[in-house]
Amino acid sequence: WCEIHHVTGHAEGGPTHTDNGVLLCWYHHRFVDRNGWSIRMNRGVPEVRAPSWIDARMLWRPVTRSPTRLRDRVVRQT
């Protein structure tokens, strides 16, 4: 029961491609753009940033728990 969300909007030139999409439920698909949340892709891993009224530092946080993607990220950092 998910919908595909363009990380970079189609209207802004974002491609319709798996590298530019994340799966969101119906509610969050409509919620994300209207309430100050941001999503970006960082080396194929989606990251989310909460609005300042939730996180004053507005840190980007990875949203995957995929062991493969997390292991690849650790390897790249060493």
Phi, psi and omega per residue, in radians:
W1 nan 0.827 -3.129
C2 -1.964 2.787 3.030
E3 -2.124 2.651 3.133
I4 -1.568 2.253 3.136
H5 -1.928 2.221 3.030
H6 -1.236 2.157 3.095
V7 -1.164 -0.888 2.945
T8 -1.736 2.021 -3.028
G9 -0.918 2.532 3.116
H10 -1.004 -0.670 3.135
A11 -1.155 -0.412 3.105
E12 -1.655 0.217 3.112
G13 1.616 0.118 3.117
G14 -1.188 2.332 -3.117
P15 -1.281 2.662 2.995
T16 -1.544 1.576 -3.037
H17 -2.658 2.672 -3.112
T18 -1.075 -0.446 3.112
D19 -1.276 -0.183 -3.120
N20 -2.108 0.428 -3.100
G21 -2.365 2.589 3.019
V22 -2.318 2.656 3.111
L23 -1.601 2.242 3.092
L24 -2.306 2.619 3.013
C25 -1.211 2.889 -3.086
W26 -0.946 -0.825 -3.096
Y27 -1.068 -0.910 -3.077
H28 -1.231 -0.460 3.066
H29 -1.081 -0.659 3.109
R30 -1.472 -0.497 -3.072
F31 -1.296 -0.681 -2.953
V32 -1.044 -0.737 -3.075
D33 -1.454 -0.289 -3.033
R34 -1.736 -0.164 -3.023
N35 -2.203 0.421 3.019
G36 1.515 0.045 3.097
W37 -1.392 2.627 3.105
S38 -2.282 2.562 3.074
I39 -2.239 2.430 3.027
R40 -2.471 2.859 3.052
M41 -1.826 2.345 3.107
N42 -2.248 1.761 -3.103
R43 0.962 0.737 3.085
G44 1.484 -0.006 3.134
V45 -1.918 2.141 3.098
P46 -1.191 2.440 3.053
E47 -2.213 2.589 -3.115
V48 -2.165 2.557 3.086
R49 -2.230 2.196 3.133
A50 -1.388 2.725 3.065
P51 -1.151 2.824 -3.055
S52 -1.075 -0.454 -3.138
W53 -1.296 -0.193 3.048
I54 -1.817 -0.762 -3.106
D55 -2.309 1.772 -3.074
A56 -1.041 -0.505 3.136
R57 -1.434 -0.272 3.138
M58 0.846 0.923 -3.130
L59 -1.365 2.508 2.998
W60 -1.393 2.297 -3.107
R61 -2.223 2.298 3.078
P62 -1.140 2.528 -3.087
V63 -1.985 0.275 3.122
T64 -1.887 2.604 2.999
R65 -2.060 0.253 -3.141
S66 -1.063 2.048 -3.129
P67 -0.996 -0.655 -3.126
T68 -1.144 -0.840 3.138
R69 -1.159 -0.678 3.125
L70 -1.179 -0.700 3.094
R71 -1.101 -0.756 3.111
D72 -1.059 -0.677 3.135
R73 -1.126 -0.743 3.124
V74 -1.114 -0.769 3.132
V75 -1.055 -0.723 -3.134
R76 -1.157 -0.489 -3.108
Q77 -1.392 -0.291 -3.104
T78 -1.608 nan nan
